[in-house]
Each structure stands twice: as C-alpha cells, then as structure tokens.
Amino acid sequence: MYRLLFSLALVGVGCAHAPPAAVPTETSVLLAYDDGCPEGSLTFPTIHHEGVVRFELPPGEHRLRRLWVQATAAGTLQWAMYEQTPLEGPGALLHEGKLVVSTKQVSTGRDGLWLYEDLSALPAKDGVVWLGLKRIDGEPAVATSRVNAGQYFLRSTDPSNPLNLSPVKRTPLVRLEIVP
C-alpha cells in the first residue's frame, strides 16, 4: 500500500505544472501577387540579370518581418531591397543578403515548401519597396505563376548589354510579410 501511495504521489508531482506561458501574438500581412499555383520557374541567365518585384505597402509605416521564396532549383540567390525613385523604379539600395537554397529546400511547387529570410532587424518602412533577386552561385530558380500582376520586371546590370526594367508576364512566388 505504501508503494502505491508513493507512486501516486510521484505521478501527482510529475503532472503538477504551471500553465504554459502566454505567447504574444501579433498581426501580420502577407503581400503576394501570385495565385499560389506554380506553373513554371524563373531562372537567371547570367549573374547580371535581376528579377525585381514592386511591393506597395498599405498606408502607414510597417515593420518588415519575412521574405518568402518558393525555390525550384538549388543555388545561392542575392536578395536586395531598394527605395523607389521619383520615376517609380528601383533606386537606392536599402538592404541586401543571401539566400542559400540546398537540394533539400527545393520545392516541387505542390509541396508547400517555402524558404524565408528574417527581415525583422530591418527598420520600419512605408510607401513602395522594390525587392530584387539574382543568382550569385549555382543555378537557382524561383517558382512562377501564370498571373500577370504587372509588378514583376527583369533588368540587367551588364555594362556591355544593360537592360532597364522589362515587364515579365509571369509572377514569381515571392512574398513579403509585414507587421502593421
């Protein structure tokens, strides 16, 4: 009997705990132009080609939380955020970083696999943000949808063959998460 009571006492001690700590919640907004249905891939012909997406933020200042990318091939991408110029194009560089896509992180387009880059350390932003992606190693690719949102462009910084913003009819599966 003593053993049974002792065992029950231990079980009672093991199960006694404080309620879980409250996890702070906050609202976020995911800005996207695609329809969520990948139908192709965006590749980068040279290291000089950059795909840029124009994100118009809702009115007011917002913290940037994450950059979401659905990659369909391995390699290393450089991402960059630009201010908008008075002529409504990508201007001064605000921030940049690298996104390494391993073979385990490559999406089939139907598996819901996304890569994300934490942007929470960046300062709050308002207005328009231009997001650029270009390859710096390997042959990375980004899933695209057939939606023509009018917000995606290609440009080349090659001095021998520069290309200003050229509209692209497919929209890459690239999203920007913000906190209002």
N, C-alpha and C positions, 0 to 999 in steps of 0.2 A: 504494500500500500504506500509506504514511504517513497519507493522508487516511482510509482505512478504519479504521486503529487509533485515530486521533484521534477519529473519530466514535463508535467503540465505547466509547472512554474517556469521552466526554461522556454517552453513554447510560447507562453504568455509574454515573457521578456523579449523574445525574438520578434514577436509580432507587434510589440508596442513601438510606435514611432510617431514622430511629429508629422503633421500634414505636410505634403510637398510644398516647397516654396512657390509662391506665385511667380509665374513667368510673365515679364512685361510684354504686352502686345502693342504693336503699332501698325498703323495702316500703311500699305504701300500700293503703288500703282505701277503696273507693268505696261510700258509703252511698246506697241508692236504694230507693224504694218502688214505682216504676212497673215495668211489664213490658217496657219498651223498644219497645212498639208504639203509636205515636201514633195517636189516633183522634179528636182534637178539639183545641180551643185554649181556653186560659184568657185571657179579656180582663178589663180593669179598667173597670167602668162609670164611675167618677169617680176623681179623684186622692185621694179619701179611702179608697177600698177597697184593702185589703191582703190578699194571699193569704199564709198562714203555714204552714210545714211544720215538724213536730216531728221532730227527729233525736235519737234516743237513742244516745249514743256507747257503744262497748264499755267494759267496766270499765277504770279507769285514766285517766291523763291522756294526751291526744293533741294533736299539732300539727295545725292546720287547714292544708290545702295549697291546695285549689281549690274554688270553687263552679262547678258545671256547669249550664248552662241551655240548653235547646233552644227557641229563639225562632222563632215562626211569622209574626211581623209586626214591622216596624221601629218604632223609638221609643226612648225612654230609660226604663229601669227603675231604681228605687232599691232596693237590697238592704239589709237590716238584720239583724243578729244580736242576739237577745235572750236574757237569762237566763231560767230557768224560775222561776215564782213558787211559793210553798208550795201553791197551789191548782192547780198543774200547767198553767199558761197562760204565754204570753209576758210577760215582765216588763221589767226594766231593759234599756235599750239598751246593748249591748256595743260594736258596731262598725257602720258603715254606709258605703256607697259607691254609685257609679253604674255602670250597665252600659248603654252605648250600643249599640243594635242597628242597624246600617246595612242597607240593602236587600241588600247582598252577603252578609250574615251570616244572612239569614233562611233557615230550613230548610224543606224540603218535608215533613219528617217521615220521609222514606225515604232521605235522602242521607247520614245520619250526621253532619251538621254540628251542632256544639255550640259554644257560647261558654263561655269560662271566665274567672273572676276569680281572680287570685292572692291567696291569703289567708296565704301563708307568713310574712308580717311580724307576724301577729297572735299573741298569746300562746297557750300551750297551754290546753286546756280539757278538762273532764271532765263527766260527767253528761249533761244534756239541753241541746241548743241549738235554739232556735227561729229559723228563717230566714224573713224576710218579704220579699215583693216587691210593689212598687206602681209604677204609672206616674207619671212626672213630666213627660213630653213625648211628643207623638205618640200613636199607638195601638198600643203594643207588645202582643204576645200570646205566650204560652208554650204549647208542645205539652202535651197531656194524654193519659193512657192511661185505659182504662175500669176499671182496677183501683181498688177502694175499699180503700185501705190503712188508713183510719181515722186518718191522720196529717196530713191537709190540712184547713185551715179558712179561712174568709173572715171579715174583720171590717171595720168602717167606723169611722173616727175623726171623721166629720162630726158636729159638735156638735148640729146640728138633727135628725139621724137616726142616732144611734150604734147600732152593731151589735156585740155581743160575739161571741165565737167561734161561728161557724156551720159545722158539718161540711159538706164538699163530697165527693160520691161519686167524682168523677174525681180522679186523682192527677197533678199536674204533673210534667213531665220536668225535674226539678230534683234535682241530686245534690250531695253533699258528700264531697269527698275528704279523708281524714285520714291522718296518719302515726302509727302506734302507737308 
